[in-house]
Amino acid sequence: MTFCLGMKCESGLVAIADTRITSGSEVSTAKKIAVHQGERRAMFVLTSGLRSVRDKAITYFEERLQNNGAEMGRAYQVVNALAADIRRAHEEDNEWLIKAGLWFDLHCIVGGQLAEDDSPHLYLVYPQGNWVEVSAGTPYVIIGDTRYGKPILDRTLRHEATLEKALRVGLLSFNSTQASSTDVGPPVDAVVYARDSFTMQERRFNAEELEPVGEFWQRSIENAVEDAAVPVAPLASALGIYPT
């Protein structure tokens, strides 16, 4: 399983992805974020799904950027290019995957800003090549294991958030997922894009660096549970349960 998160704020974009690859009983590490930068062009692509499908589609996409990237001035044009390469990989491999008892599975998050964009954009791309743009109303998207990281994002992340707060919430979302999913774990790759900068800042955080975040979050949740005794007390007493 995978944890890939993209967040869109007024001041830019933040992306976070784990690096754990699980195949049966084997666990390895692989990068799930690809960063592409050039003259007034900066973007990232996060992927979740069948690794072989991902590698083929991203290879085609990177070749297309190298050959025709200068002709693309808007983020949606880049997303359309990726969608075309996903469909190309589907046409080539889907029949053989089905014969092997597998299915074509590739979800992507694409974020960035190109020369003709007035602001950064964030997109979710489906295995069929269709896509949706992330809006200010729900300023994030997760692919992979989406179950455990959503609550804190839904409750605390707003489009007006600073990049620092988005990173903070994103790392807590990752920690919540890591605590409940054995297929998600560090190291974690993080990318930050400041609006109109056309430069991606990228960093990998290992388990030791992330440990203080996990310890803080564990203490905070435990303390919140204890503090909830006050508002829960009338409900507990209605059931004949009293503090001991």
N, C-alpha and C positions, 0 to 999 in steps of 0.2 A: 504494500500500500504506500501511499505518498501523501505528503502534506505540502501543498503549494498554495500560497496566499498572495494575492495582489490587492493593494489598497490605493484609493485615489483621494487625494486631499486638494484643497484649493492651491496649496503651495507645491504640489508635485505628486510623486508616486513612491510607494514602498513595496518591495516584493521580498518574500521569505519562502525558502524551500528547504526541506530536509534533504539528506543525501543517502538515506538508507535504501538499499535494494535487497529484497528478500526473495529467494528462489528455493522453495522447499525448506530445507534446514540450513541452507547457506545464506549468509548475510555479507554484503559487500557495500562499498561506497561509490556513488556516481553522482556527478553534477546534474541537476535538473533545471538550471537556469542558464540560458545562453544570452550573452550581452553583445549587441551590435552597435557600434558607434562610427560616425563619419562626419563629414562636413555638414553642420547643422542637421544632424540626424543622430538620435539616440533612442534605443529600444531594448527591451528584454523579452524573452520568450520562456515561459515556464511550461513544463510538460508533465502529464500523468497518463500512464497507460502501458501498453505492451512496448517493451524497450526496443525491440527490433523495428517496429513500426515507427517509433519516435525517431530512431537514428536515420532511417531512410528519408522520412519526410523533412527532417531538419537539414540533412545533407543537401537535398534538392533545393530547399529554401535558401540556404546559405550560398549555393551556387547561383541562384537567381539574383540574390542581392549583389553578389560580386559582379555579375554581368549587366544587370539592369537597375541596380539600386539608385543610381543617380537620376533615373526617370521618375522616381516616386517622391512626391512632395507632401503627401498626406498620410497619416497613420492608417486610415482605413484601406489605402491602397496596398500597404504592406500586409495587412490582415488578409486582404483578398488574394495576395500572392501566396501566403502561407496556406490558405484554404485550397488553392489550386494544387499545391504540392501534396497536401493531405489526400485529396481526391486521387491524385496520380498514384500515390502509394497504395491507396485502397484498391484501385483498378488492377494493380500489379500483384497484390498479395492476398486479397480477401479470399479468393477461391481456395488458395492453398492453406490459409489459416483455418477455414471451415473444415477442410479435409483432415486437418490435424486436431480438430476438436477445440479450436481457439476462435476468437472473434477479433475483429478490427477495433481496437480501443485506443483512442488518442484524444485527450482533451488538452487544450492549450490556453494559457493566459498570455496575452500580448499587451505590453504597455510601452508608451514612449511618446515622443514628439518629433515631428519633422519640420522642415523649413516653412511649409505653408500652413501649419497648424497654429492656431492662436492660443492653444493650451495643450497640456498632456492629455492623452486618451488611454483608456484601459478596456480591453475586450476579452470575452470568453469565446473560444472557438471550439465547436463540437466535432466529433469524429466524422460527421457528414460534410464538414466544411462550412456549414452555416455559422453565424456568429451574432452575438449581442454585445452592445456597449454598456459598460458599467456606468450607472447614473449617480448623481449626488444623493439621491434618496436612499440607496443602499450602496455605499461607497467601497465595496470590497467584493471579491469573489474567491472561493476556495475550490480546488480540484483535488481529487484523491480522497483521503479520509476526512469527510466534512462534518462528521457527527459531533465531535467534542469541542472543536474550536469556535463554533458559531456563537454560542451564548454570550461570551464576553464581547465579541465583535458587535452583535446586535444591540447589546446594552450600552456600550461605551463609545464605539467609533462613529464619528460624525464627519461629514465632508469638510467642516471648518477646522478639524484637528490639525495640529502642526505635524511636520514630518517626524519629529521626535516622539510625539504621543502615538502616532500610527505605528512606529517601530516598537514602542513599549507595549501597546495592545497586541500587536502581531506576535511578539515573543511570548507573551502570556498565553495567547491562543495556541501557539505551538506547544508550549509546556503542558497545557491541558490535554492536547491530543496525545503527546508523548506518554503522559501518565496513564492513558487508557488504551493505547494501541501499541502492541509490541512491534508492529511493522513500521513505526515512525520513530526516528531518533536522530541525534546529532552525528556529525557536525551539521551546522545550519548555514546556508548561504543567504546573505541579505544584500539587497540592492536598493539604493536610494537615488531618486532623480528629482532635483530641484527644478521647478518650472522655468522654462526659457534658458536653462543652462547648457543644454545639449551635451551633458556629461553625466555618465552613470558612475556612482560611487559604489564599489563592490567590496564585500568582506566576508570571510568564512569564520564562524565562531565554533570552537570545539566544545566538548562536553564540560571541560573545566571552566571555561569562560561563561557558560550558560548556567552552571550550578547555582550561583547566587540568585539568579532569577527564579529558578525552581524552588529554592529554599524559602525565598520571600513569599512566593505565591502559595506554597503549602501552609506557611504560618498564617497568612492573611485569610485563607479559606477556613482554617480551623478556628481562628479568632471570630470570624463572622458567624460561624455555626454557634459558638458559645454566646455571642451577643444577641443572637436571634431568640434566645430564651425569653427575653422580655416581651416582644410582640407575639410570640407563640403561646405564652403562659395562659391567656384567657381561652384559647382554643383547646389547650391540653386539659385545663381544669373542666371544661365542658365534657370531656371524655373521662373524667375521674383520674387524670394523671397529674401528679404534683411533683415539684422539684424535690430531690433528695440530697 
